[in-house]
Amino acid sequence: MVAIAYTVAFEGIEARLVEVQCAVTPGVPAFSIVGLPDKAVSEARERVRAALTAMAIALPSKRITVNLSPADLPKEGSHFDLPIALALLAALDIIPRDDAVQTVALGELSLDGTLVPVVGALPAAMTAASEGRMLLCPAACGAEAAWVGAANVIAPRSLAAMVRHFTGQSVIAPSVPGEAQAAKHSRDFADVKGQERAKRALEIAAAGRHHLLLVGAPGSGKSMLAARIAGILPPLSPAEALETSMIHSLAGLLDDGGINRERPFREPHHTASMAAIVGGGRGAKPGEISLAHNGVLFMDEFPEFPRTVLETLRQPIETGEVVVARANAHVRYPCRFMLVAAANPCKCGYLADPARACTRAPVCGEDYMGRISGPLMDRFDLRIEVPPVAFQDLDLPQSGERSAVIAARIAAARARQTARFAGHPQARVNADAEGHLLEQIATPDAEGRALLLRVAEKFGLSARGYHRILRVARTIADLDGSDAVARHHVAEAVGYRLAMAKEV
């Protein structure tokens, strides 16, 4: 008779249910695993055998066959150890078969039977809850998986503790969620002296999740400004926190089972590969753009990134998701992030600095910024020139607003957007609005429309540029607490859009 347990195989953030079938039949003694396992899964039989031996359980002199169904789905990772051991123990009648068939298990076994934590406990708990089954995972993963309230999570520390639980000798209490990590922001906007226009642009970008490009000489404060964005963003909503944590769970970034309510802030180096930025590599893991989902992706030295990496960003920026294509699978990851890019105006960095004349101006700047293609540049809602700050100004006392004050205005603007898009699940912030919805919420008054039409005619705005100006103007109006988009809102949005344009 075949004993059955369940586990999951990961396709992106989706955890697909896998049936683990174990049959112990007469024949030449053997232990085989079938169902398209990779090397780590095939090695599970040796870890399971050693763990059972440590528990003084001897395998019978029979043929043991474990089938992972569906057989055409690739099985990767060491988390198949525990479900294979569970199905085998059920087949040997050591634990009740009825309990095994109602369990989704994942976990790696050490040779002494201790359960080692694995990635992906949160998506696995979602699948277990949707299937109405219990989740069995290592103790170190229990606090993370327990965030899915609909799932009953049992997290033993060893294989022996699991057996005692199922046989009723020592029942394990269900796991409880880990502590939500509090945001810690030590960098404040009050520390930034000058750069009022750049700080205003960052506030608008954070309020509507608009993409922002900062261009300025070395030392003008671009990275310092970007590092303070995390302090003004509102915390993740419960739904957003779960979405983001599922991706971080697959990447092994959740600490002690605590879901972080702080928005992600990722800053990859410009030497990062395409697989690191977009996703891919062994197992088609999520890249930086997916790890920044619902948060900020800061790309310093933007033109220095490989051209292929920059061009690959164009489609994820528009759609909010990325498809990592492989020969045997197409893995889809969400990546709805706010892109903040920083760049020098030219190779030497001093094109616009009157005190340090660039010897190759203006060709140096055109060649350097030309590494950013026109279609990619068109996707930036706001473009800002960050001028250098004179050293005399550094001695002046702090006069800027604190991050908490700016964050309060952004939170109020986000609250207006949440109420506005309550009946539109595809949109959460102004940057998501498009088509008829954008016309409905961001159509300016007569004076604003006339200004926008003149700008579009004079500077040859693309349709994308026209709509992005409307979205930014809507966000500026939200920061002002205005229901209507007025002329001065459009004018400010146009100013950010046309900065650094060749036509100006």
N, C-alpha and C positions, 0 to 999 in steps of 0.2 A: 504494500500500500504506500502511496506517495504522500509525504508530508509537505505542507506548503507554508511558506512565510513570504513576506513582502519587503522590498526595499525600493530605492529610487535610482534612476540614472539621470544625470543633469544634461539638459539642452538649454544653454543660456541660463536664465533665472528660473526656468521651468523645470520642475522635478517630476519626471515621468515614472509612473508606477511600474515596478518590475516584479514579476512573480518568481520566487525562488522555490523550485521543486526539488525534493530530495527523495531518492528511492534507494533502499538497501535490499539488494537481491542476491540470491545464490550465484556463485560463479567464482572465477579467479579473483582473489583479493586485489582491489584497486580503488583508487579515489580520483575521480575525474570530474572536471568542471567544464560544461559546454554552454554555448549561447553567446558566442562572440566576445569572450573575455580578453582583456589586454594582459600584459605581463603581471601587473600588480594583482589582478583578480586571480590569475592562474596560480600565483604563489600563495593565495589564501589557504589552499589545502594544507600546506606545511605549517602555517601559523595556527590553523584550527586544530591540526593533529597535535601540535606541541601544547597548546592551551588545554586540550582535553586530557592529555597525559599528565599535565600538572595538577589536574583535578582528580587524578586516579581513575579516569574513564578510559577504558581500552576500546578501540574500534573493533568491531566484529570481523572475522575472517570472511568477509563477503564483498560483493562489488557495490561501491557507493558511487552513485551518479547524481550530480547536482546540475540542474538545467535552469538557466536564467532566461526567462521568457518575457517579452518577445525576443526570439533568437536573432533577429536581424538588427536589433538595436545595439550599437557598440556599448560595452560596459567598461568603464575606466575608473580607476581609483581604488584605494585600499578600504573604502567604507563598506565593501561587500563582505568583509570577514565576519562581522556579527550576524547578518542575516543568514549566511551559509551555516554558521555554527548553530543558529536557532533552528533552522530547518532540519539539520542533522540530529540535534538533540530530540526534536519532535519525532523524527523517523525512528529513533532508538527508544521511543516511549519514556524518555527521562523527564520531559515536560509535556503537558497536555497539548495535543494537536489542535484542539479548538482555540486555545490561547494563541498559538503560533500563527494561525491563519488570520487572526484579528490584529496582527501586529505589523507595523512598518518599522524596520530596524536599519540602522546604519552605525558603523563604528569599526575601528581597526583594533585587532588583537595583538598584544605582545605575547611572547612565548610563555610567560607565566600566567596568562589569562587576564591580565589587566587590560582594561579598555582604554585606548588612546583616542584623544579627540580628533575629529575630522572636520572638514569644511562642509558647508551646505546644510547645517541642521535646520536653519530657519525655513528655506524652501521645502525641505522634507516634511517639516511640521505642517506647512500649508497643505501639502498633498495628503498627508495622513488625516487632517481634519476634513478635507473635502471628501475623502473616501470613508469617513466614519470609523477609522481605525486608530489604535493606540500607537504612539511613537516610542520606540526603544532606542536610546542613544547613550554614549558615554556620559559620565557624570559631569565632565567639563563642558559639555554641550547642552546640558539640561536647562540652564538659566536662559540661554539664547533661544532655544526651541519653545520654551514656555511662554514667550511673548505672543504666540498664536493661542489665544485663549480657548478656542474651540477644540484644541488638541489635548488629549491626556498624555503627558510626557513622563515616562519612567526612565530614570537615568542611573543605572547601576555603575559601580566602580570596577567591577570585574565580571567575568563570565560566571564565576561561582555565585556571586550575589544575584545575578539574573536567574540562575537555576533555583536558588532559594526563594526568590520572589514568586516565580511561576508555580513552585510546589507548595507555597503557603508557609514555608518555614520562617521566612523573614520578609514580610511585605515591605516594599519600598514606597515611601510617600511620593505623590506626584511632585514634579519640579515646579518651582515658582520663578517668575521672571526676574532677571537680574536688575540691578539698579540702573536707571536711566542716567547717563553721564551728563553732568552739568557743563554748560559752556564756560570756558575760561578765556577771557580776552584781556591780554595785558597791553595790547597796542591800541592807542586811542587817537582819534582824529585831532584832538586838541594838541597833540605833539607836533602836528604838521604846521609849519609856519608859511603863510602865503598859500599859493596854489588854490585860490578860492574857486576858480572856474573848474578846475579838475575835480575838486571835492563836490561841487554841484553836479557834475556829470556822473560821478560815482553814485551819488544819491539817486539820481534819476534812473541809472542803470539797475541799481539794486531794487528800486521800487517796482519796476516793470519787467525785470529780468531781460534787459536789453544788452546786446553785445557791445563792447567798448574797446576802442583802440587808443592807446596812449603813446604819443610820439614826443620825444624830447632828448636833450643832450645827456650824456652820462652824468649821474649825480644830481639830476633835477628832481628826483623823488618819485619816479614811476613805480618802482618796486615797493617803496615805503607806503605809497598810497594804496597799492593793490593789497598789501598785507593787512590793511585795516578794514577791508571789505567784510571780513567775517564778523566783525564787531557790530555792524549795522544791519545785517540780514536778520529777518525774523526767524524764530525757531521752526523746525520742520513740524508740519501737522502730523497727527498720528498716521494717516494714510501715507504721507510722503516718507515718514520715518521708516515705515515697514517696507516700502518700495526700495529705499536706499539701503536699508540694512540687509535685504535679501541679496543685493549685489555684493555688499561688503562681506556677507557670510560666505559666499562662494570664493571670495578672494582671501578669506581668513583674516579679516581686519577687525572683527568684533572682539573686544577684550572683556573677559569675565562675564560674557552673556549680556553685557549692558548695551542697549540700543541708544545711540547718540542722537539727541534732538538738535544738535548743532549741524548746520548745513555744511556739506563737504567743501573743502578748499584744497584743490589739487594743483601742484605746480611742477610739472615735469620739466626736465632739463632739455635743452634744444638738441642734444645728441641722442635723445630717445628714438627708438626704432618705431616703425609703423605699427608693429604688433603691440608694442608697449602703449602707444597712444590710442589706437583704434580698437585693439583687441586681437586675439589670435594666439599663435604659438601652440605649444603642446596642450591639447584639450580645449582650444579656442576660449581661453580665459578672457574676462572683461578687461578692457584697456582703461586708460586714464579718463577718457571722455565718459565712460559708463560709471566709473568710480566717482565722477563729479556730478552724477545725476542728482537733480534738485539742488545743486550747489554751484560752485564757481570753479572754472578751469582757467588758471592763470598761466599764460605762455609768455615768459620773458624772452627777450631777444627773438621776437617772432620771425623776422626774415631769415634767421639763422637755421630754423628748422628745415629739414629736407623738403624740397618742392613737392614730392609725392605725398608726404605727410600732410602738408598744408592743403593740398587739393582734395585729399580724402575727407577733410573736415566739412566740405561744402554741403554734402547731402545730409550728414547727421545734424548740422545746424538747422536745416530747414525742417526735417521730419521729426527730430527728437528721438530717433532710434537708429541703430547701426546693425547691419547684417554682416556677420563674419562668415564668409563662404569657405567651405572646405569640400574636399572630394566626396566625403561621406555624409556631410550634414551642412545645413545652413542655420547658424546660431544667431538669434536675435536678442540684442540687449537694448534697454532704454538708455537714452543719454540726453535728457532735456536739461541742459546746463546753461550757465551764463559765461560766455567767453570774454575774458579780459586779456587783451594782448598788449605788450609793451615793446617798443622798438626805438632804436636810435634813428635820427633823420638820415644818416648816411653811414658809410663804413667807418669813418673816423669818429663820427658822432657829433661834430661841431659845425654842421652846415649852417645852422641858424644862430650861432653864437657870435656876436659882433667882436668879442674880445679875442676869439681864436678863429681866424678865417680858415675855411676849408680850401685847400689848394686846388681841388678838382671840382669845385662848385660850378654849375649845378649838376654836372654829369654824375658826380659821385652819389648824390641823393637819388637821382632818377634811376640809376642802376641798382642801388641798394633796395629802395622801396619797390622797385619793379619786380623783386622776387615775390611780392604778394600780388597775385593775379587780380585783374579787375573784378571778375565774378566773386572772388573771396572778399575783396575789399568792399564790394557792394553789400555784403551781409553784415557789416558793422553798422549798427544804428547810430552810434555816437563816436565821433573822432575828435580827439583833443590834442592840442599841442601843449606840452608841459614845459614852460620856460624855466631856465635855471634860476635859482634863488641866490641873490647877492649875499656874500658872507656877512655884510653889515646887518642884513635883516635877521640873521640867525641869533643876534644878540638881543633882539626885541622880545618882550614877554609874550607868553601864550595869549592869543586873542581869539582863536577859533572855537567853534562849538565842539562839545564833547560828543563822543560816539553815541552815548545814550540819548542825547537830544535828537540827533539825526535818525537814530533807530526808531524813535517814537513816531516821527513823521512818516517813515517808511512803513511802519506797522499799520498806521492809519490808512495809508494809500493801499496797502495790500488788503486790508479789511474791506475797503470799497470794492476792490476787484473781486474778492471772494463772494461778496453779495451780488455783484453784477453777473458773474459767471455761474451762479448757483444752478441754473437750469441748463448749463452747457458743459457736460463732463469732459469734452475734448479741450477745454480752455480753462486755465487757472489764473493766468496773469495776462496783462495787455499784450505781451509779446506773442501769445498764442492766438490772438484774434485774427481772423482772416475772412475774406469773402463778405457775405451779407452781414455777418456779425460785426465785422470791423466797421462797415458803413453805418451800422445802427448805433454804435457806441462812440465813434470817433469822428463823425462828420462835423467839421468846424462851422462856425457861423459865416455869414456872407463875407465879412471882411477877411476872415481867415482863409476861406476858400479862394477868394480873389488873390490873396498873397501867394498861396500855394500854387495856383495855376500859373502865375507869373514866374515863379521860381522854376517850376517844371518846364516851362517853355524856354526860359533863358538858359538854364544849365543842362537841359536834356536829361532830366531824371528818368531812370528806368521805372517800370511799373513796381518793381520791388522797392526801389528807393522811395517812391511816392507813398506806398503803403507803410513803410517803416517810419517815415516822418509822421504819419497819422498816429501810429502806435505810440511813438515817443511823446507827441503832443497830448495824447490822452493820459499818459502817465504824469506829465507835468501838470495837467489840470487836476488829476487826483491828488497830487502833492499840495496843490493850492486849495483843495476841498471844493472844487468847482464841478458842477454837473455838466456844464457845456464846455466845449473846446473853443476858446476865444483866439483872437488874432495874435495876442502876445504869446500864447502857448505855442502856436504854429511857428511864430518867428524864432522863438528859442530853439525849437526842434530843428528848424531849417539851419540855424547857425551851427549846431553840432553836426548836422549831416554834411554840410558843404565845407567844413574845415579840411584843409589840405587837398581840396579838389583842384585839379589843374585849371578848371575854368575860372576859378576865383581870381 
